Amino acid sequence: MLAAAVGVVGITFGVLADAAGFDLPRIVFLSAVVFTGASQFAVVSVVSGGGGAPAAVGSALLLAARNALYGPVVARVLAPGGRRWLAAHFVIDETTGMAAARDDPADAADAFWYTGLWLWLLWNSGSLIGALAGRALGDPEVWGLDAAFPAAFLALLVPHLATRPGRVAAVGGALVAVTTVSWTPAGVPLLLAAAAVVPALAPRWRRGADGRTGDGAERGGDRR
């Protein structure tokens, strides 16, 4: 079911990419090589809005950066060896979640690989179908497909609203985006909104610094 749902979203991506002016080879390349939906939607959204390549690539990299945090989780369940370079390509939200849900390392590794391979196959198949069907469907807005990119952002955002730093970052990022969208090129508000993580995480950083300072003072007191 998960892979089928991802395939449907892949069709949406293919349609939107075609409407944004991407040719078939570029759509296939994005899905096969980038293979992270939010980043791909970001590229298409920025380009369709008239943004340049730096803003499109910057937005994609910003969204893909979260996948680096999944590396330590997946590394615990994958045996050392040559297949890890390939596993890096499949480290996304869904594969990490499926692996983390298993207690047995062997089951977790199987869940990771099966989920990754099926998602990759159906995502790419969906993208190809959407790209080929894009011209027949016409304007994506008629079908409501233009809402797919905001919906993907909301899906990433909602789990983080359960924490105070997440809420601060969400509100701060929204304010930055709203105040800059009218006078900056397409895609730039997304990049600027990332600065909202600084006030969101600042209290945690200060607590960590205070803790280190306190430890140092205590060690200094012991020496005296």
C-alpha positions as CSV (number, residue, x, y, z in Angstrom):
1,M,0.0,0.0,0.0
2,L,2.8,2.4,0.9
3,A,4.6,1.8,-2.4
4,A,1.3,2.1,-4.4
5,A,0.6,5.5,-2.7
6,V,4.1,6.7,-3.5
7,G,3.6,5.6,-7.1
8,V,0.4,7.8,-7.3
9,V,2.4,10.8,-5.9
10,G,5.0,10.0,-8.6
11,I,2.4,10.4,-11.3
12,T,1.6,13.8,-9.8
13,F,5.2,14.8,-9.9
14,G,5.5,13.7,-13.6
15,V,2.5,15.7,-14.6
16,L,3.7,18.8,-12.7
17,A,7.2,18.5,-14.1
18,D,5.9,18.2,-17.6
19,A,3.7,21.3,-17.1
20,A,6.7,23.2,-15.8
21,G,8.6,22.5,-19.1
22,F,10.8,19.6,-18.1
23,D,11.4,17.1,-20.9
24,L,11.1,13.4,-20.4
25,P,14.8,12.6,-19.9
26,R,15.1,15.3,-17.2
27,I,12.0,13.9,-15.4
28,V,13.4,10.4,-15.5
29,F,16.8,11.6,-14.3
30,L,15.3,13.5,-11.4
31,S,13.3,10.6,-10.2
32,A,16.0,8.0,-10.6
33,V,18.9,9.9,-9.2
34,V,17.4,12.4,-6.8
35,F,14.7,10.1,-5.5
36,T,13.3,12.2,-2.8
37,G,9.9,13.6,-3.5
38,A,10.0,16.9,-1.5
39,S,13.2,17.9,-3.2
40,Q,11.9,17.1,-6.6
41,F,8.7,19.0,-6.1
42,A,10.8,21.9,-4.9
43,V,12.8,22.0,-8.1
44,V,9.7,21.9,-10.2
45,S,7.9,24.5,-8.1
46,V,10.8,26.9,-8.3
47,V,11.3,26.5,-12.0
48,S,7.6,26.8,-12.8
49,G,7.5,30.0,-10.7
50,G,10.3,31.5,-12.8
51,G,13.2,30.9,-10.4
52,G,16.7,30.1,-11.5
53,A,18.8,27.0,-11.2
54,P,20.7,28.2,-8.0
55,A,17.4,28.7,-6.1
56,A,16.0,25.4,-7.4
57,V,19.1,23.4,-6.5
58,G,19.4,25.2,-3.1
59,S,15.8,24.4,-2.2
60,A,16.2,20.8,-3.2
61,L,19.4,20.4,-1.1
62,L,17.8,22.1,1.8
63,L,15.0,19.6,1.9
64,A,17.2,16.7,1.2
65,A,19.5,17.6,4.1
66,R,17.2,15.9,6.6
67,N,18.0,12.5,5.0
68,A,21.5,12.8,6.4
69,L,20.1,12.6,9.9
70,Y,18.6,9.2,9.0
71,G,22.1,7.7,8.2
72,P,23.0,6.7,11.8
73,V,19.6,5.0,12.2
74,V,20.0,3.0,9.1
75,A,23.7,2.3,9.7
76,R,22.8,0.3,12.9
77,V,20.8,-2.2,10.9
78,L,22.9,-2.6,7.8
79,A,25.9,-4.9,7.9
80,P,29.2,-3.3,7.0
81,G,30.2,-4.0,3.4
82,G,30.0,-2.8,-0.2
83,R,26.2,-2.5,-0.3
84,R,26.2,0.6,2.0
85,W,27.0,2.9,-0.9
86,L,23.9,1.7,-2.6
87,A,21.9,1.9,0.6
88,A,22.6,5.6,0.8
89,H,20.5,6.1,-2.2
90,F,17.5,4.6,-0.5
91,V,17.8,6.5,2.8
92,I,14.5,8.4,2.8
93,D,11.6,9.0,5.3
94,E,9.7,5.8,4.5
95,T,12.7,3.3,4.4
96,T,14.1,4.7,7.7
97,G,10.7,4.5,9.4
98,M,10.2,0.9,8.3
99,A,13.6,-0.1,9.4
100,A,13.3,1.7,12.8
101,A,10.0,-0.1,13.5
102,R,11.7,-3.5,13.6
103,D,13.5,-4.7,16.7
104,D,15.5,-7.5,15.1
105,P,18.4,-6.1,13.0
106,A,17.9,-8.7,10.3
107,D,14.2,-7.9,9.9
108,A,15.1,-4.2,10.0
109,A,17.6,-4.6,7.1
110,D,15.1,-6.6,5.1
111,A,12.4,-3.9,5.7
112,F,14.8,-1.2,4.6
113,W,15.8,-2.9,1.3
114,Y,12.4,-4.2,0.3
115,T,10.8,-0.8,1.0
116,G,13.5,1.1,-0.8
117,L,13.5,-1.1,-3.9
118,W,9.7,-1.1,-4.2
119,L,9.4,2.6,-3.6
120,W,12.1,3.4,-6.2
121,L,10.4,1.2,-8.8
122,L,6.9,2.6,-8.3
123,W,8.1,6.2,-7.8
124,N,10.0,6.1,-11.1
125,S,7.2,4.2,-12.9
126,G,4.7,6.8,-11.6
127,S,6.9,9.7,-12.7
128,L,7.2,8.2,-16.2
129,I,3.4,7.7,-16.5
130,G,2.7,11.2,-15.3
131,A,5.2,12.7,-17.7
132,L,3.7,10.8,-20.6
133,A,0.2,11.7,-19.6
134,G,0.9,15.3,-18.7
135,R,-0.1,16.7,-22.1
136,A,-3.3,14.7,-22.3
137,L,-4.3,16.0,-18.9
138,G,-3.7,19.6,-19.7
139,D,-3.4,22.3,-17.0
140,P,-2.6,20.5,-13.6
141,E,-4.6,23.2,-11.8
142,V,-7.8,22.0,-13.3
143,W,-7.3,18.7,-11.5
144,G,-6.0,20.2,-8.3
145,L,-2.6,18.7,-8.8
146,D,-0.9,22.0,-8.1
147,A,-1.7,21.4,-4.4
148,A,0.7,18.4,-4.3
149,F,3.8,20.4,-3.4
150,P,2.2,22.3,-0.5
151,A,0.7,19.1,0.7
152,A,4.1,17.4,0.7
153,F,5.5,20.3,2.8
154,L,2.7,20.0,5.3
155,A,3.3,16.3,5.6
156,L,6.9,17.0,6.5
157,L,5.9,19.8,8.9
158,V,3.1,18.3,10.9
159,P,5.1,15.8,13.0
160,H,7.4,18.5,14.2
161,L,4.6,20.7,15.5
162,A,4.4,18.4,18.5
163,T,7.6,20.1,19.9
164,R,8.2,23.7,21.0
165,P,11.3,24.1,18.7
166,G,9.2,22.7,15.8
167,R,6.4,25.2,16.4
168,V,8.9,28.1,16.7
169,A,10.6,27.1,13.5
170,A,7.3,26.7,11.6
171,V,6.0,30.1,12.7
172,G,9.3,31.8,12.1
173,G,9.7,30.2,8.7
174,A,6.2,31.1,7.6
175,L,6.8,34.8,8.6
176,V,10.1,34.9,6.7
177,A,8.5,33.4,3.6
178,V,5.4,35.7,3.7
179,T,7.5,38.8,4.1
180,T,10.0,38.0,1.4
181,V,7.9,36.3,-1.3
182,S,6.8,39.5,-2.9
183,W,10.3,40.9,-3.6
184,T,12.6,38.0,-4.0
185,P,13.0,35.5,-6.9
186,A,11.1,32.2,-6.8
187,G,12.6,29.7,-4.4
188,V,14.6,32.2,-2.4
189,P,11.9,32.6,0.3
190,L,12.2,28.9,1.0
191,L,16.0,29.2,1.5
192,L,15.6,32.3,3.7
193,A,12.9,30.6,5.8
194,A,15.5,28.0,6.9
195,A,17.0,30.7,9.1
196,A,14.1,30.1,11.5
197,V,15.8,27.1,12.9
198,V,18.3,29.4,14.7
199,P,15.8,30.9,17.2
200,A,14.1,27.5,17.4
201,L,17.2,25.7,18.5
202,A,18.9,28.6,20.3
203,P,17.6,27.7,23.8
204,R,18.8,24.1,23.4
205,W,22.2,25.3,22.3
206,R,22.4,27.7,25.3
207,R,21.5,24.9,27.7
208,G,24.2,22.7,26.2
209,A,26.8,25.5,26.5
210,D,25.7,26.2,30.1
211,G,26.0,22.5,30.9
212,R,29.6,22.4,29.5
213,T,30.5,25.5,31.4
214,G,29.1,24.1,34.6
215,D,31.0,20.9,34.2
216,G,34.2,22.8,33.5
217,A,33.7,25.0,36.7
218,E,33.1,21.9,38.7
219,R,36.2,20.3,37.4
220,G,38.1,23.5,38.2
221,G,36.7,23.5,41.7
222,D,37.8,19.9,42.2
223,R,41.3,20.9,41.2
224,R,41.4,23.7,43.7
